[in-house]
C-alpha cells in the first residue's frame, strides 16, 4: 500500500498490509439503488440539486437511474450501506481492490487513463461541453483486477476511515488502520506548525477529523486517478463529484450475498 517516490507525502511510504477477506460491490451505488433506501426511510435524500448548486451542469444530467448517486454526506453513505446489510470499505480495502498483487498504478494496469477506460478530465462548469458522470459499468476496459467497475474516475467514493496524514507510519499501518481522532488532530497540528501545507495534497490541512475519499472523479486529471491517491473532506460535505460503494466481511455474508454486484477479494491479502 502506498508509494515511495511519486504522489503526495501522505502516500508515503510503500508498505505491506494484511487484510481479511471481504466483498466489494462491483459498481458505485446508483441513483436508482439509493432511491430505494430513501423510499424505505432508511437514508436521507441526497442533494438532487447538487449539480446546479455547484455550477457543474443541470441536475438532470446527473440524475439518470444508472448514474452513480452523488450529493451524499459520509453519514448518508454509511446509512445506505447499513440498509443493504453492508458497510463502507476501508481505505486499505479499496486500494487492494485496485492494485492486486502487482501494485499497479490504475485498476486496469499501468497505462494512463483514456476515455475508453473511465470518465475523467471533464470540465466542471455550466459551459457547453461540460462534464458529467457516466452510467456505472460503462467502461469494461477499465475494470479492476477482480472485475470491479469505475474504481478510478466517475466519482470519488467515501471510505469508512478518518483521514490520517501519518497513517502509513503508525504502528497500525500493517493492519491498514489510521490513528485515533485525537492522534489525527495532533498530526494535523504538527503539519500546520511546520508549514507543511502540501503534505496532505491541495486541500487545506484539516482542522477536524475528516474522512477519506478514493478513486478520482469525472472532473479529475489522469494522474490524479492513481491507485495511491488519498483525498479528504469533512464528512458533512455533499459534493457533486463524490458517491459511494459498499463492502462486506466475508464472515458476515450469506451464500446468497455472493451475487453479481459483489467481487470477492482474496483473504490475507498483502498490499504493497
ABEGO torsion letter per residue (X at the ends): XEBAABEBAAAOBBBBBBBBBBBBBABBBBAAAAAAAAAAGABBBBBAAAAAAAGAEBAAAAABAABBBBGBBAAAAAAAAAAAGBBBBBAAAAAAAAAEAAGBABAAEABBBBAAABBBGBBBBABBGBBBBBBBGABAAABBAAGBBGABEGBBBBBABBBBAAAAABAAAAAGBBBBAAAAAAAAAAAAAAGBAAAAEABBBBABBBBBBBGEBAABBAAAABAABBBBBBAABBBAABBBBBBBBAAABBAAABBAABBBBBBGBBBX
